[in-house]
Amino acid sequence: MNALRNYAAAILAIGAGLILASCNSTIGDGTTSGTSTNASATGFWSGSDSVSGQTVIALINAAGQGTFIRGDGLQLTGTVQVAGSNLVTAVDGYTDFGSAFSDGSTYGIGTLNGTVVTGSSITATLSFTTNGNTAVTGSWSLTYQTVSNNASSTGAIGGNYTDTVTGAVLSINSNGVMSEQNPNNSCVLNGSVSTNDTTHDLYEVAFTYASCTGAHAVLNGVQFTGLASLNTSQSPALLTIAIIGTSAASVPYGIVSTLNSN
């Protein structure tokens, strides 16, 4: 575990060097400093991984917070750093709750390196190692989705949504307050959704579970945070939520949910 952390720290140092080399330009949001201009990675992206054959979507907000979701539920999170058109991200990786990597582990760390064209494409390679010391690689080609340009607000995302897997109904009021009770495992969700950039269809999510039973009892009290996006270009509208959290026993968990608007 320490070796993996040291590896991630080294990659972050490389990313910091890239930023300094580009005249102290900022990350992810396309702003300028000095004579250089960074590309912007902000938005909702989708495409595929030619190594695993899985689909990949990415949610990256204006602050550089990024979540990359593979079709099998693997969730990779980290701060996206962009210098010029070069992209580098040290990622933490989580299997979807209830699943595991082939070696039985559920967590790992790695790096994502590539290039980004503002509002167009991301091409990147993934190098990742699980806690069970299994190497995972990827080669991604992602395309910017125009739904990214939809304005965001707690009023816009307010409504009731049905989880496509569990059937539980998530309610979000016009102030962004979230609540849900899952009849399958008794989990009670309470939290909030907000947006720090009203020009993009990206949201920040925070919630906790209580009263969970069975295998889900380990989720009780865990503070989950992550990103969400609402795709209104399809009917019914599809809400994607990807969150991570760590229990008091230092066990990391990741959950990816897709929900249809009611």
C-alpha positions in Angstrom: 0.0 0.0 0.0 2.8 2.4 0.9 4.6 1.6 -2.4 1.4 2.4 -4.3 1.0 5.7 -2.4 4.6 6.6 -3.2 3.9 5.9 -6.9 0.9 8.2 -6.9 2.8 10.9 -5.1 5.5 10.7 -7.8 2.9 11.1 -10.6 1.4 14.1 -8.8 4.8 15.7 -8.8 5.1 15.1 -12.5 1.7 16.7 -13.0 2.8 19.7 -10.9 5.8 20.0 -13.1 3.6 20.1 -16.2 1.6 22.9 -14.7 4.7 25.0 -13.8 6.1 24.4 -17.2 3.0 25.9 -18.7 3.5 29.3 -17.1 1.5 28.6 -13.9 -1.7 28.2 -15.8 -4.7 26.8 -14.0 -6.2 23.3 -14.1 -9.2 22.1 -16.1 -11.1 25.3 -16.7 -9.5 26.7 -19.8 -8.4 30.0 -18.2 -5.2 31.7 -19.1 -2.1 33.0 -17.4 1.0 34.5 -19.0 1.3 33.4 -22.6 -0.2 29.9 -22.3 -3.8 28.7 -22.5 -5.0 25.4 -21.1 -7.5 23.2 -22.8 -10.6 22.6 -20.7 -11.6 19.1 -19.5 -14.8 20.3 -17.9 -17.9 18.4 -19.0 -19.7 15.1 -19.5 -17.7 12.7 -21.8 -18.4 9.2 -23.1 -16.6 6.7 -25.3 -14.9 3.4 -24.9 -11.8 1.5 -23.6 -10.2 -0.5 -26.4 -8.3 -2.7 -23.9 -11.3 -3.9 -21.8 -13.9 -3.4 -24.5 -16.0 -1.5 -21.9 -17.8 1.8 -22.3 -16.4 4.7 -20.3 -18.0 8.0 -19.2 -16.3 10.9 -17.4 -17.7 13.6 -15.3 -15.3 16.5 -14.7 -16.4 19.7 -13.0 -14.9 23.2 -13.4 -12.8 22.7 -10.2 -11.0 19.8 -11.8 -12.8 17.1 -9.8 -13.1 14.1 -12.0 -14.9 10.8 -12.0 -14.3 8.2 -14.7 -16.8 5.2 -14.8 -16.2 2.0 -16.8 -19.1 0.0 -18.0 -18.5 -2.8 -15.4 -18.8 -0.3 -12.5 -15.1 0.5 -12.0 -15.0 4.1 -10.7 -11.8 6.1 -10.9 -11.6 9.5 -9.1 -9.0 12.2 -8.9 -8.1 15.8 -9.6 -7.7 16.4 -13.3 -4.7 18.5 -14.2 -4.3 20.1 -17.6 -1.3 21.9 -19.0 -1.7 23.1 -22.5 -3.5 20.1 -24.1 -1.8 17.5 -21.8 -3.9 15.8 -19.1 -2.6 13.9 -16.1 -4.6 12.5 -13.1 -3.6 10.4 -10.2 -6.6 8.2 -9.6 -8.1 6.1 -6.8 -10.1 3.2 -8.1 -13.1 1.5 -6.6 -15.1 -1.5 -7.8 -18.9 -1.0 -7.5 -20.2 -2.0 -4.1 -20.7 -5.8 -4.0 -18.2 -6.6 -6.7 -14.4 -7.1 -6.7 -11.4 -7.3 -8.9 -10.3 -10.8 -10.1 -7.8 -10.9 -7.1 -10.6 -10.3 -4.6 -9.6 -6.7 -3.8 -11.9 -3.7 -4.2 -9.6 -0.8 -4.4 -6.4 0.4 -6.0 -4.5 3.5 -7.4 -3.0 4.5 -10.7 -2.6 7.3 -13.2 -4.4 8.6 -16.3 -2.3 10.4 -18.9 -3.4 11.8 -22.2 -4.6 14.8 -24.2 -7.7 16.9 -24.3 -9.3 19.1 -26.9 -11.8 21.6 -25.4 -15.4 20.6 -26.1 -14.3 17.8 -28.4 -12.2 14.8 -27.2 -10.1 13.2 -24.6 -7.6 10.5 -25.5 -5.9 8.8 -22.5 -4.1 5.7 -21.2 -4.8 4.2 -17.8 -2.1 2.5 -15.7 -3.6 1.1 -12.5 -2.7 -1.5 -9.8 -5.2 -3.1 -7.4 -4.5 -3.6 -3.7 -4.1 -7.3 -4.7 -1.2 -6.2 -7.0 -3.1 -6.9 -10.2 -2.2 -4.5 -13.1 -5.1 -2.9 -15.0 -4.6 -1.0 -18.2 -6.8 1.0 -20.5 -6.8 3.0 -23.7 -9.6 5.5 -23.8 -11.2 7.6 -26.6 -13.9 9.9 -25.2 -16.1 12.4 -26.9 -17.6 15.6 -25.4 -21.4 15.3 -24.9 -23.5 18.4 -25.8 -25.6 17.7 -22.7 -22.6 19.2 -20.8 -23.8 22.6 -22.0 -27.1 22.4 -20.2 -27.5 24.8 -17.3 -27.5 23.2 -13.8 -29.4 24.2 -10.7 -31.1 22.5 -7.8 -34.4 23.4 -9.4 -33.4 21.7 -12.6 -32.4 18.5 -11.0 -35.3 18.5 -8.5 -37.8 15.6 -8.8 -38.2 11.9 -8.2 -35.9 9.2 -9.8 -36.2 5.4 -9.8 -33.0 3.4 -9.5 -32.7 1.2 -12.6 -31.3 -1.7 -10.5 -32.9 -1.6 -7.1 -36.2 0.2 -7.9 -35.7 2.5 -5.0 -37.1 6.1 -5.5 -34.7 9.0 -4.8 -36.4 12.3 -4.1 -34.6 15.7 -4.7 -36.4 18.9 -3.7 -35.9 22.3 -5.3 -33.3 23.2 -2.6 -31.2 20.1 -3.4 -32.2 18.0 -0.4 -32.0 14.3 -1.2 -33.8 11.4 0.5 -34.5 7.8 -0.3 -35.6 4.6 1.5 -34.7 1.3 -0.2 -37.2 -1.4 0.6 -34.7 -4.1 -0.4 -32.1 -3.4 2.2 -33.8 -0.8 4.5 -31.1 1.8 3.7 -32.2 5.3 4.4 -30.3 8.0 2.4 -30.1 11.6 3.5 -28.0 14.3 1.8 -27.8 17.1 -0.7 -26.9 18.0 -4.3 -25.5 21.3 -5.3 -23.6 22.9 -8.3 -20.6 25.2 -8.3 -20.9 25.9 -12.0 -24.3 26.6 -13.4 -23.1 26.7 -17.0 -22.5 22.9 -17.1 -24.7 19.9 -16.4 -22.6 18.7 -13.5 -23.5 18.5 -9.8 -21.7 17.7 -6.5 -23.4 15.1 -4.3 -23.0 14.3 -0.5 -25.0 11.9 1.6 -25.0 9.2 4.2 -26.8 5.9 4.7 -28.5 4.8 7.9 -30.5 1.7 8.9 -29.0 -0.5 6.2 -29.4 -4.3 6.9 -27.6 -7.4 5.7 -24.6 -7.0 3.5 -25.3 -3.2 3.2 -25.0 -2.6 6.9 -21.3 -1.7 6.4 -22.5 1.4 4.6 -24.2 2.9 7.7 -22.6 6.2 8.7 -20.2 6.4 5.8 -20.0 9.9 4.3 -20.2 9.6 0.6 -19.3 12.3 -1.9 -19.1 12.5 -5.6 -20.5 13.9 -8.9 -23.8 13.6 -10.8 -25.1 14.6 -14.2 -28.7 14.7 -15.6 -29.2 13.7 -19.2 -32.4 15.3 -20.4 -31.7 14.5 -24.0 -33.3 11.0 -23.5 -36.7 10.0 -22.3 -37.1 9.5 -19.4 -34.2 11.7 -18.3 -31.3 9.7 -16.9 -29.5 10.7 -13.7 -26.0 9.3 -13.2 -24.5 9.5 -9.7 -21.0 8.2 -8.8 -19.9 8.5 -5.2 -17.1 7.2 -2.9 -16.6 7.0 0.8 -14.5 5.4 3.5 -15.8 3.7 6.6 -14.6 4.2 10.2 -12.7 0.9 9.7 -10.8 2.5 6.8 -12.6 0.4 4.2 -13.2 2.3 0.9 -16.4 2.0 -1.0 -17.7 3.1 -4.4 -21.2 3.2 -5.7 -22.4 4.1 -9.2 -26.1 4.5 -9.7 -28.3 5.3 -12.8 -31.8 6.5 -12.2 -34.7 7.3 -14.5 -36.8 10.4 -14.0 -40.4 9.6 -12.9 
